[in-house]
Amino acid sequence: MPVMHFRVRWPDASETRCYSPSSVVQDFLAPGRRYALDDFLQHSREALAMASERVRAKYGFACSQAMDQLAEIEHIAARFADAANAEVTVVAFD
């Protein structure tokens, strides 16, 4: 299963390198694209849940690292929850 990393830029211009245990994240996020904060969160939830399930199908257990990554994304995103028109940019897949 190909591990993927993707970099995102938050509304304050800080960046985070994120982990996915599967390349399925490429079906949900596109490099160079800006997402409204809520849309980015929804896409991230779906992508990381599906990636975790792919690990479960192959190895018999879900990927806790994918869920940890989602928790980190949600924690960071909470800082911008009250910001009007907050956007997240997917910088690149590594």
GIPE-V157792 format. One record per residue. N is the residue number from 1. PSI is psi in radians with two decimals (* if undefined). OMEGA is omega in degrees with one decimal (* if undefined). D_FIRST is the distance of its C-alpha to the first C-alpha in Angstrom with 2 decimals. Layout:
n:N psi:PSI omega:OMEGA d_first:D_FIRST
n:N psi:PSI omega:OMEGA d_first:D_FIRST
This chain:
n:1 psi:2.14 omega:-176.0 d_first:0.00
n:2 psi:2.06 omega:174.9 d_first:3.82
n:3 psi:2.45 omega:178.1 d_first:6.34
n:4 psi:2.59 omega:168.7 d_first:9.44
n:5 psi:2.55 omega:175.8 d_first:13.01
n:6 psi:2.49 omega:-179.1 d_first:15.91
n:7 psi:2.37 omega:178.3 d_first:19.57
n:8 psi:2.57 omega:176.0 d_first:22.17
n:9 psi:2.18 omega:-177.4 d_first:25.94
n:10 psi:2.97 omega:-178.8 d_first:27.98
n:11 psi:-0.41 omega:178.9 d_first:31.55
n:12 psi:0.16 omega:179.1 d_first:33.07
n:13 psi:0.04 omega:173.9 d_first:31.23
n:14 psi:2.73 omega:-179.7 d_first:29.15
n:15 psi:2.63 omega:177.7 d_first:25.49
n:16 psi:2.37 omega:173.0 d_first:22.44
n:17 psi:2.11 omega:-174.5 d_first:19.07
n:18 psi:2.70 omega:-176.5 d_first:16.54
n:19 psi:2.47 omega:168.6 d_first:13.04
n:20 psi:2.37 omega:179.0 d_first:10.24
n:21 psi:-0.03 omega:-175.8 d_first:6.98
n:22 psi:2.65 omega:177.8 d_first:5.95
n:23 psi:-0.02 omega:-180.0 d_first:7.95
n:24 psi:-0.39 omega:178.8 d_first:10.11
n:25 psi:-0.48 omega:178.8 d_first:12.45
n:26 psi:-0.31 omega:176.7 d_first:13.78
n:27 psi:-0.23 omega:-174.5 d_first:15.26
n:28 psi:-0.44 omega:-176.9 d_first:17.29
n:29 psi:2.56 omega:-179.2 d_first:18.37
n:30 psi:2.31 omega:178.0 d_first:19.88
n:31 psi:2.43 omega:-180.0 d_first:20.77
n:32 psi:-0.14 omega:-177.4 d_first:24.52
n:33 psi:2.46 omega:173.7 d_first:25.15
n:34 psi:2.43 omega:179.3 d_first:27.24
n:35 psi:2.43 omega:168.0 d_first:26.81
n:36 psi:2.54 omega:-174.9 d_first:29.47
n:37 psi:-0.84 omega:-179.1 d_first:28.47
n:38 psi:-0.67 omega:177.9 d_first:28.28
n:39 psi:-0.75 omega:178.5 d_first:26.20
n:40 psi:-0.76 omega:179.2 d_first:23.70
n:41 psi:-0.75 omega:180.0 d_first:23.53
n:42 psi:-0.80 omega:178.4 d_first:23.09
n:43 psi:-0.72 omega:179.7 d_first:20.28
n:44 psi:-0.76 omega:178.4 d_first:18.51
n:45 psi:-0.83 omega:-178.7 d_first:19.12
n:46 psi:-0.79 omega:-177.3 d_first:17.80
n:47 psi:-0.82 omega:-177.1 d_first:14.62
n:48 psi:-0.56 omega:175.1 d_first:13.75
n:49 psi:-0.75 omega:179.3 d_first:14.92
n:50 psi:-0.70 omega:178.3 d_first:12.81
n:51 psi:-0.74 omega:179.0 d_first:9.60
n:52 psi:-0.69 omega:178.6 d_first:11.01
n:53 psi:-0.57 omega:175.7 d_first:11.87
n:54 psi:-0.66 omega:175.7 d_first:8.53
n:55 psi:-0.76 omega:179.2 d_first:7.85
n:56 psi:-0.76 omega:-179.4 d_first:11.39
n:57 psi:-0.61 omega:-177.1 d_first:11.08
n:58 psi:-0.69 omega:-171.7 d_first:8.66
n:59 psi:-0.17 omega:178.4 d_first:10.35
n:60 psi:0.08 omega:177.5 d_first:13.59
n:61 psi:2.60 omega:-179.9 d_first:13.83
n:62 psi:2.85 omega:-179.7 d_first:13.21
n:63 psi:1.82 omega:179.9 d_first:11.80
n:64 psi:-0.49 omega:179.6 d_first:15.16
n:65 psi:-0.62 omega:176.4 d_first:14.10
n:66 psi:-0.72 omega:178.9 d_first:13.28
n:67 psi:-0.59 omega:174.1 d_first:16.70
n:68 psi:-0.71 omega:178.5 d_first:18.31
n:69 psi:-0.75 omega:177.9 d_first:17.28
n:70 psi:-0.73 omega:178.0 d_first:18.80
n:71 psi:-0.70 omega:178.0 d_first:21.86
n:72 psi:-0.76 omega:178.0 d_first:22.30
n:73 psi:-0.80 omega:-179.7 d_first:22.17
n:74 psi:-0.62 omega:178.0 d_first:24.70
n:75 psi:-0.81 omega:179.3 d_first:26.84
n:76 psi:-0.77 omega:-178.7 d_first:27.14
n:77 psi:-0.55 omega:-179.4 d_first:27.76
n:78 psi:-0.49 omega:178.3 d_first:30.56
n:79 psi:-0.44 omega:-174.5 d_first:32.56
n:80 psi:0.14 omega:-174.7 d_first:32.91
n:81 psi:-0.58 omega:-178.0 d_first:33.50
n:82 psi:0.00 omega:-179.5 d_first:37.19
n:83 psi:2.26 omega:178.6 d_first:36.93
n:84 psi:2.34 omega:176.3 d_first:38.15
n:85 psi:0.57 omega:179.1 d_first:35.82
n:86 psi:2.33 omega:179.7 d_first:33.03
n:87 psi:2.62 omega:176.5 d_first:30.17
n:88 psi:2.33 omega:178.8 d_first:26.76
n:89 psi:2.29 omega:171.2 d_first:25.49
n:90 psi:1.96 omega:-174.8 d_first:21.90
n:91 psi:-0.89 omega:-175.9 d_first:22.61
n:92 psi:2.83 omega:167.1 d_first:19.51
n:93 psi:2.35 omega:179.8 d_first:15.79
n:94 psi:* omega:* d_first:15.13
